[in-house]
Amino acid sequence: MLRSPFIIVLLLLNQQANGFVPAPRRKNIPSLLSESKSILDNILDKAASNNESTDKLLMDPLADMTTDADDAPSSWSYAEFAQTYPNVNNIGIATIKTASADLLAQVAIAHTPVSDIDWERAFLFCAFGAVYLGAFQYWYQVNIFKKVFDVDKFTSQSWGDKLKDTEGLKSLFAQTALDLTVLTFIYLPTFYVFKAGVFSGSADPSVWLSSGLDSYTTNFSKDEFDLVRVWAPADLICFSVPLYLRLPVRHVVSFVWTAYLSFARGGH
C-alpha cells in the first residue's frame, strides 16, 4: 500500500528524533573554537605519550634522516688520530721531519741559496725518514719493545710512581741500551747505504752497500760519540711517556739530530 507524502514525512521526522540520521546543526563560533582546542589537546597528548624518537622528530623535521648524537662525527683531534693510526701518524711525522731538517741544514746552517738547494740530498733524507725512521723504527720501538718489555704499566704511571718502580726503571735502562745498540749497528749503516744509493750514481745495490759501509767505518768514532751523548738522555725521556706518544716525542729530538747529521754527513 502506498503511503501518502504526509505519512512519509512523519516517519522521517521520527527517525531523526531517534538519532538514526544525524541532523546537521549550525555551530556558533565559541563552539567551533572549543572543539578545535579539544582536537589540538588530543594530538599533543598523543605526541607526549610517544617515545624519545617521536619527541626528536617533533623538534627536528630531519631527525629521522640523521644519526644519533653518539654516532655523529666530533671535531677532529690530533690525539685521537695519533692513538687510532699511530703507524701512519709516525711515518708522516718522520718523512716531513727529516726532509725539513735537511732543508734547514742546507739553507739556515750552510747558507745555501734556495735556488741552489741540493734536491738529491733532500730526497735522501725524505726517503730515509719514511722507510727507517717512520716504518722500521715504529715496528721495533713499539711492537718489539712491547713484547720484550712491560712498557704499558710503566708508561701509564705518574712521574712520581715511575721513580719508585724499581723494575720499571730497570726496564727503562734496558730499552735505552737496546736502542743505542740499534742506532749504532743498524741506524748509522742504513743511513750511509741510503746516502750511497742516492749519490753514487750506480744502480747496483752492492755498490751502495760497499760504499755505505766504508763511510760508516770511516766516521764511526765521531758518529758514535755524538750519538750516545744525544740519544742516551733522550731515550730515557722517550721511553717514559705513554706508548702512543713515544715516537712523536722522539721526533722532536730527532729533528735537531737530523739537521746536524745532514750538515755533517749529508753532503756528496
C-alpha positions as CSV (number, residue, x, y, z in Angstrom):
1,M,0.0,0.0,0.0
2,L,1.4,3.4,-1.0
3,R,1.9,5.8,1.8
4,S,1.0,9.4,1.4
5,P,3.7,12.0,1.4
6,F,2.5,13.3,4.8
7,I,3.0,9.9,6.4
8,I,6.5,9.6,4.9
9,V,7.5,12.9,6.3
10,L,6.2,11.9,9.7
11,L,8.3,8.7,9.6
12,L,11.5,10.7,8.6
13,L,10.9,13.1,11.5
14,N,10.6,10.1,13.8
15,Q,13.8,8.5,12.6
16,Q,15.7,11.8,13.0
17,A,14.4,12.2,16.5
18,N,15.7,8.7,17.4
19,G,19.2,9.5,16.1
20,F,19.1,7.2,13.1
21,V,20.1,10.1,10.8
22,P,22.3,12.8,12.3
23,A,20.8,16.1,11.8
24,P,23.0,18.9,10.7
25,R,23.1,21.7,13.0
26,R,24.6,25.2,12.8
27,K,27.5,25.7,15.2
28,N,28.4,29.1,16.6
29,I,32.0,30.4,16.8
30,P,32.6,29.7,20.5
31,S,31.5,26.1,19.9
32,L,33.9,25.7,17.0
33,L,36.9,27.2,19.0
34,S,36.1,24.8,21.9
35,E,36.0,21.8,19.6
36,S,39.3,22.8,17.8
37,K,41.0,23.2,21.1
38,S,39.9,19.8,22.2
39,I,41.2,18.2,19.0
40,L,44.6,20.0,19.4
41,D,44.9,18.9,23.0
42,N,44.2,15.4,22.0
43,I,47.0,15.5,19.3
44,L,49.5,16.9,21.8
45,D,48.6,14.3,24.5
46,K,49.2,11.5,22.0
47,A,52.6,13.0,20.9
48,A,53.7,13.4,24.6
49,S,53.0,9.7,25.2
50,N,55.3,8.5,22.4
51,N,59.0,7.6,22.8
52,E,62.1,9.8,22.6
53,S,62.3,9.3,18.9
54,T,58.9,10.9,18.3
55,D,59.9,13.8,20.5
56,K,63.0,14.2,18.5
57,L,61.0,14.1,15.3
58,L,58.6,16.7,16.5
59,M,61.5,19.0,17.4
60,D,63.6,18.3,14.3
61,P,61.9,17.6,10.9
62,L,65.1,15.9,9.7
63,A,65.6,13.8,12.9
64,D,64.6,10.6,11.1
65,M,67.3,11.2,8.5
66,T,70.2,11.8,10.9
67,T,72.3,9.6,13.1
68,D,72.2,9.5,16.8
69,A,74.3,12.1,18.7
70,D,76.8,9.4,19.7
71,D,77.3,8.4,16.1
72,A,77.8,11.9,14.8
73,P,81.4,12.8,13.9
74,S,83.0,15.0,16.5
75,S,85.6,17.7,15.8
76,W,89.0,16.4,14.6
77,S,91.5,15.7,17.4
78,Y,95.2,15.0,16.8
79,A,95.5,13.0,20.0
80,E,92.6,10.7,18.8
81,F,94.2,10.4,15.3
82,A,97.6,9.5,16.8
83,Q,96.0,6.8,19.0
84,T,93.9,5.4,16.2
85,Y,96.5,5.5,13.5
86,P,99.9,5.5,15.3
87,N,101.9,4.0,12.4
88,V,100.5,6.3,9.8
89,N,101.0,9.3,12.1
90,N,104.6,8.3,12.8
91,I,105.5,7.8,9.1
92,G,104.1,11.1,8.2
93,I,105.9,12.9,11.0
94,A,109.2,11.1,10.2
95,T,109.0,12.0,6.5
96,I,108.2,15.6,7.0
97,K,110.7,16.0,9.8
98,T,113.7,14.6,8.1
99,A,113.1,16.5,4.9
100,S,112.5,19.7,6.8
101,A,115.6,19.1,8.9
102,D,117.8,18.7,5.8
103,L,116.4,21.9,4.2
104,L,117.1,23.7,7.5
105,A,120.7,22.4,7.4
106,Q,121.1,23.5,3.8
107,V,119.5,26.9,4.0
108,A,119.9,28.1,7.6
109,I,123.2,26.4,8.6
110,A,125.1,26.1,5.4
111,H,123.6,29.3,4.0
112,T,122.8,27.6,0.6
113,P,120.6,29.9,-1.6
114,V,117.2,28.4,-2.2
115,S,117.9,28.3,-5.9
116,D,120.9,26.0,-5.2
117,I,119.3,23.6,-2.8
118,D,120.5,20.0,-3.4
119,W,117.3,18.2,-4.1
120,E,119.0,14.8,-4.3
121,R,120.2,15.3,-0.8
122,A,116.7,16.4,0.2
123,F,115.2,13.2,-1.4
124,L,117.8,11.1,0.5
125,F,116.5,12.4,3.9
126,C,112.9,12.2,2.8
127,A,113.2,8.5,1.8
128,F,115.3,7.6,4.8
129,G,112.8,9.3,7.1
130,A,109.9,7.4,5.7
131,V,111.5,3.9,5.5
132,Y,113.7,3.8,8.5
133,L,112.6,6.5,11.0
134,G,108.9,6.0,10.1
135,A,108.2,2.4,9.3
136,F,111.1,0.4,10.8
137,Q,111.5,2.5,13.9
138,Y,107.9,2.2,14.8
139,W,107.9,-1.5,14.3
140,Y,110.8,-2.2,16.6
141,Q,110.3,0.5,19.2
142,V,106.6,-0.2,19.7
143,N,105.8,-3.7,18.6
144,I,109.1,-5.4,19.5
145,F,109.7,-3.4,22.7
146,K,106.1,-4.1,23.8
147,K,106.7,-7.8,23.5
148,V,110.1,-7.8,25.3
149,F,109.4,-5.2,28.0
150,D,106.3,-4.4,30.1
151,V,106.1,-0.9,28.7
152,D,102.3,-0.2,29.3
153,K,102.5,-0.5,33.1
154,F,105.5,1.8,33.5
155,T,104.5,4.5,30.9
156,S,100.9,4.8,32.3
157,Q,102.1,5.7,35.8
158,S,102.7,9.3,37.1
159,W,106.3,10.5,37.2
160,G,106.4,10.1,40.9
161,D,105.3,6.5,40.7
162,K,107.8,5.8,37.9
163,L,110.7,6.9,40.1
164,K,109.5,4.4,42.8
165,D,109.1,1.5,40.3
166,T,112.4,-0.4,40.5
167,E,111.5,-3.0,37.9
168,G,110.2,-0.3,35.6
169,L,113.4,1.7,35.9
170,K,115.4,-1.4,35.1
171,S,113.3,-1.9,32.0
172,L,113.8,1.7,31.1
173,F,117.6,1.5,31.2
174,A,117.4,-1.8,29.2
175,Q,115.3,-0.2,26.5
176,T,117.8,2.7,26.3
177,A,120.7,0.3,26.0
178,L,119.0,-1.7,23.3
179,D,118.0,1.4,21.3
180,L,121.6,2.7,21.4
181,T,122.8,-0.7,20.1
182,V,120.2,-0.5,17.2
183,L,121.2,3.1,16.5
184,T,124.9,2.1,16.3
185,F,124.7,-1.0,14.3
186,I,121.6,-0.5,12.2
187,Y,120.6,3.2,12.0
188,L,124.1,4.6,11.1
189,P,124.9,1.9,8.5
190,T,121.5,2.2,6.9
191,F,121.9,6.0,6.6
192,Y,125.2,5.7,4.8
193,V,123.8,3.0,2.5
194,F,120.8,5.2,1.6
195,K,123.3,8.1,1.0
196,A,125.3,5.9,-1.3
197,G,122.2,4.8,-3.2
198,V,121.3,8.5,-3.9
199,F,124.8,9.9,-4.6
200,S,126.8,7.0,-6.0
201,G,125.3,7.2,-9.5
202,S,125.1,3.5,-9.6
203,A,122.0,1.3,-9.9
204,D,123.8,-1.7,-8.3
205,P,122.7,-2.2,-4.6
206,S,126.0,-4.0,-3.9
207,V,127.8,-0.7,-4.7
208,W,125.5,1.2,-2.3
209,L,126.2,-1.4,0.4
210,S,130.0,-1.3,-0.1
211,S,130.3,2.4,-0.3
212,G,127.9,3.0,2.6
213,L,129.7,0.6,4.9
214,D,133.1,2.2,4.0
215,S,131.7,5.6,5.1
216,Y,130.2,4.1,8.2
217,T,133.5,2.7,9.4
218,T,135.4,5.8,8.5
219,N,133.2,8.1,10.6
220,F,132.4,5.6,13.3
221,S,134.3,7.1,16.3
222,K,132.9,10.7,15.9
223,D,129.4,9.5,15.0
224,E,129.2,7.1,17.9
225,F,130.4,9.8,20.4
226,D,127.8,12.2,19.2
227,L,125.1,9.6,19.0
228,V,125.5,8.4,22.6
229,R,125.6,11.9,24.2
230,V,122.4,12.9,22.4
231,W,120.3,9.8,22.4
232,A,121.1,8.3,25.8
233,P,119.3,11.1,27.8
234,A,116.7,11.5,25.0
235,D,115.8,7.8,25.2
236,L,115.3,7.9,28.9
237,I,112.5,10.5,28.3
238,C,111.1,8.9,25.2
239,F,110.7,5.5,26.8
240,S,108.9,7.0,29.8
241,V,106.0,8.7,28.1
242,P,102.8,6.8,27.0
243,L,103.4,4.4,24.2
244,Y,101.4,6.3,21.5
245,L,103.5,9.4,22.2
246,R,106.8,7.6,22.2
247,L,107.8,8.3,18.7
248,P,106.2,11.7,18.3
249,V,108.3,12.9,21.3
250,R,111.3,11.2,19.9
251,H,110.9,13.1,16.6
252,V,111.4,16.4,18.5
253,V,114.9,15.4,19.4
254,S,115.4,13.6,16.1
255,F,114.7,16.8,14.2
256,V,117.7,18.6,15.7
257,W,119.9,15.4,15.4
258,T,118.9,15.0,11.7
259,A,119.7,18.6,11.0
260,Y,123.2,18.0,12.5
261,L,123.6,14.7,10.5
262,S,122.6,16.5,7.3
263,F,125.1,19.3,7.9
264,A,127.9,17.0,9.0
265,R,127.3,13.9,6.7
266,G,124.7,14.8,4.2
267,G,126.8,16.3,1.5
268,H,128.1,14.5,-1.5
